[in-house]
Amino acid sequence: MTLGEITRFIKGYIHREEREARFRASMDYALATTICSGISSIFGGGHMPEIHEVYPSLFEEKNKTSQSVANFINFANDFNRRFKGKKNDSRTTESNN
């Protein structure tokens, strides 16, 4: 290995370790927040968050899928409204002829 490759390898290792440490810290913080929320819901009747709300980075796919479905439904509804409007317009012009 050359000196440049070794340097790049070490920098990559440090970057990976920092990224994993940030991830662990965010998961620990989310866990602590969930514990506090759970305790407050026991004593105060508050809301206990769902797992995808607590750990969004682990359940991104579920959020993306539900958002994609919502976007598609909105698109389909808009398309249907526009299509019905054009279909009705063509019928009125045909009946006027």
Protein Blocks (a to p, Z undefined) as FASTA:
>chain_A
ZZklmmmmmmmmmmmmmmmmmmmmmmmmmmmmmmmmmmmmmmnopacddfklmmmmlmmm
mmmmmmmmmmmmmmmmmmmmmmmmmmmmmmmmmmmZZ
